[in-house]
Amino acid sequence: MPTAPFDNGRFRNARAPPHRAKGALGWMLTRRPAHWPAHIENAIYPPPARVPSDRIAVTFIGHATFLLQLGGVTFLTDPIWSERASPVPFAGPRRVRAPGQPLAALPRVDVLLVSHNHYDHMDLPTLRAVRARWSPAAVTGLGNARHLAKAGIAGARELDWWQSVNATGATVTYVPAQHFSARTLLDRNRALWGGFVIEAGGRTVYFAGDSGYCPHFSEIRARFPRIDLALLPIGAYEPRWFMKIHHMNPEEAVTAHLDLGAPLSVAMHHGTFQLTDEAIDAPATALAAARQAHGIAPAQFRTLDVGETLVVA
């Protein structure tokens, strides 16, 4: 049996009720989404260069997609370069910002990390392009390798919560999150969701994937007491009555940052696709207010511009 809670062929959260399709229908019938612009032009940043193995470099491509370098190993998280986060190219949430760097501008990717199977995190057209370009090793949660195989990615390593694997010299541990999975109406919670703790070159990075606020962050700190960098979601959180279990708001993300004890967190999962009802700039504005309320300096929990690279000495 998996370590993650598992009943009757479906995974579930340890401390939260399951996601209900009925609730999603109620939200869709009553939602009042804020207006988002149709397009925002990106600033131009130089392509990410390789960094020495004693440095961490993180490039924000957009949404939950980062190019991450540590210990001389290069990782790509939840890549999506497609125009829409959707199973079809003609409908579904459309990006308002282009990817911050073209795929061709990236250095070689050694390891692909896919946190869960939602379309804004597991985009098969992009995964096909990643496989064709680099054929990296792939790590994901239980039940997700079959989806990656549809993109031609064979042999993806599936992990349970707290399970680790060596990936091209780095140790990758799949850690709990409070969320859910589905790609159709019939496969809800048949695959596992989670985040990743990556250890290489004596440095540690945590990528949260998608998660509501929960005790998992303190549990992760207990097992990994020195996290050098945390990548935390701050968007897709309104309305709270429906989104609270599965998506943190910025105030909760700041609390997660404190729980983790990381000296630096970088925000993600905002400003690219309009998935929920808050305004496009609301997450960054609320993050600034939450930092101030908790006495956290802007440099300790920051946003990156799309396409920007941050090098951590």
N, C-alpha and C positions, 0 to 999 in steps of 0.2 A: 504493500500500500504506500502511496506517496506520503511524504511528510506534510505537504499542504493538505488542508481539509478536503476530503473527497468522499462523496456519497452518491450511490446509484449512477455512477458514470459521469458525475459532474463535480467540478471543483467549486469551492465556496470560500468566502472570506472567514477569517478566524473569529472576528469580533463585530461583524456587521451583517445586516440582513441582505439577501440576494437582490441583485438588480432585477426589477420587474418590468416587462414589456408594457404592462398596463400603465405604469407611471410614466413611461416615455410617451405613450399615446396622450395622456392627460396634459403633459407638457407641450406637445406639438399642437394640441387644440387650443391652448390658452397662451402660448408664448408671445412676448412682446420684445423681439430682439432690437437692440440698438442699431442705428445705421452705421455701416462700415463703408469706407471708400471702396470703389471697384479696383483700384490699383494704387500702389505706393512704389515710387521708384527707389531702388536701393542706392546707397552710396557705393563707390567703387573701392574695394580693398585688394591689396596684392594677394596672389595665391598663397596658401600656407606653405612655408618652407619646412623642411625637416629640422628638428631641434636635437641637441645633444641628449643622450640617454638620461642625464641627471635632471632634465627639465620636463615639465608638463606643458603641453601646448593644446589649447582647445579652440577650435574654429566653429563658430555658430553658423550652420548652413540655413537654419530656419526650423520652426516648430520644435520637434524633439530630435532633430538630426544634427549631430556634432561629428566632426573629425577630431579625434582625440589621440594625442601622442604621449606616451610615457614609457620609460625604460627601453627606448628604442623600438617599441612595438606601436603600430598604428591601428586604431579602431574606428569603425563607423557605426553610429548608433541609429537605429530606427530610420533608415534612409527613405526619404520621399522627395523625388524631383518632379513628380507628376503634377499636372495642372490642377487636378482634383483629388481629394481624399475620398475615394469612391470605388465601388466595384465596376463602374462603367465610366467611359470618358465624356459622356454628355450630360451628366447630372451629378449632384452632390456638391459638398463644399468646395468652392474654388479658391485657390490661393490669391491673396491680394499683394503679396511680395514674391518675387521670383527667388529661387534658391540663391543664397548668398555667394556661392562659388559654383562654377560648372563642374560636373563630375570629372571632366578631363583635366581640370586644373589641380586636382588633388594628388598628393604623393601616393605611392602604393599603399593600399589597404591590406593589412595582414589578417584582421579579425572583424567579422561582421557580428553585431549584437542586435537581436530583435527581441524586445521586451514582451510583446504580446501581439495578438492578431487583429486588432482594430485597423481599419484601412488607413488611418493617418499615421500608423506606426509600422504596418506591414504592407508595403506597396509593391505588388508583384512586378509591374513594369520596371520600376527602379531596381528591384532585386535582380531582375534579368540583366540589366545593364551593368550592375556591380559584378555579377558573376562573369559576364563576358569580358570585363576589363581586367579583373584581378583573380577571380576564383579564390576568394579568401576562405579561411576557416570560418564556420558559422556556429554561434551559440544562441540558444533560445530556451523557452520553457517547455515543459511536458505538453505533448500534443500538437506542437507547432511545426515540427519538421516536415510533416506531410504538405503543409502549405508552401514552405520554402522549396520543396521538391517540384512544385508546379512552376517555379521560376528557374528550374534547372539546377538548384542548389542541393546537391546530394550529400548525405552524410552529416547534416547539421547535428550538432550535439545537443540533445534535450536534457535539461536539468530540472530537478525538483528544487524547492526552496532549501537554501543552505547547502546545496550540493555545489562542488567545485570541479573545475577542469583546467588542465594546463593547455593553453592555446598559444602556440608559437613562442613559448618562453614566459608568458604571463599567466597568472592565476586568476581565473574568472569565477566568481561565486554568484549564483542566482539567489536573490534575497527577496523576502516577502514584500508585497504591496497590497493595498486595499482597493480593489478594482473589479473588473469582470472581463469576460471575453465573448466574442461573437463575430462571425462573418456573414451568417445567414440567420433566418428566423428559427432554424432547427438545430443549431449547434451551440446554443448559449452555454458558456462555462464548460465546454468539453475540452478546452485547452487552458493551460495555466498562464497567469500573468505575474509579473514581478519586475524587479530592477536588477542591476548588476553592481557588484563591487569588484574593481579591477586592481590587481596588485602587480607591479612590475618595477624593476630598478629601485626598489626600496621606497616607492611612492604608491599611494592608494587614492583611487578616484571612485566615487559613487555616482551612478546614473540611476535616477529613481524610476524612469518610465512614467507611467500614470499611477497616481495614488491619491486617495483621500487621506486626511490626517488620521493617524492611528499610532498605537504603541510600537509599531514596527521600527520606527526611526530610533527610538531608544534601544531596542533590541539589537539593531544593526551596530550602533555605537558600542554596545557591550561586547560584541564579537570583533569589531574593528575599531579599536579605540583611537587610532590615528588615521583619520580621513583627511587627506590634503586638499581635496576639492570635491564639492558636491554639486551635481547638476539637478536642479529641482524645478518641477512644474509650478507655474503661478497663474495659468489661465484656464479658460473653459469651466467656469465655476458658478454661473448664474443660470436659473434661479437656485438658491441654496436649498430649498425644500427638496429638490430633485438631485442636484449635483453634489451635495455635501459629502455623501458617503464615498464617492468615486473620484472627485477632483478637489484638491486643496484650493482655497483662495489665497491671496498673498499673505494675509495675516497668519494663516495656518502654515504656509511655507516658511515664514520666518520662525515660527515655533519649531518646525521640523529642523531648520538650520541649527537652532540652539540645541535641540535634542541630539543631533549628530555630533556637535562639537567641532565642526569643520572650521578652519580659519577663513575659508573662502567658499562661497556658493555662487553659482551662476544660474540665472533664471532661464527657463525654457517653456515651451508649450503655450505661446502667446503670440499674437500679432501676425499670424500667417493665414490661418483658416478660421472663418467664423463658424465655430462649432456650437456655441451657446449664446447667451443673451447679452453679456456685458459688452460695453464699447471697446473698440480696438485698443485704446490707450488706457483703459481702466486698470488692467493688471499692473502696469509699470507705475502708475500714479498711486495705487493702493500699496504697492511694495515700498515705495518711498515713505509713505505714512507709517507703515508697520515697522520699518527699520527705525524711524525716529522714535516711535512709541516704545521700542525695546532697547534703545540706546545703541543700535548697531550702525557702524559707519558705512557709508555707501560702498566703500571699497571691500567690505566684508561679504556683502550679498549684492551683486551687481547684475545688470543686464549687459549683454553684448549686442552691438549692432549686427544686423544680418550680414554675413560675410566677414565679420571681424575675427581676428585671431588674438587670443590672450596667451602669453607665455608666462608661466609661473616658475620663478627661479627656485 
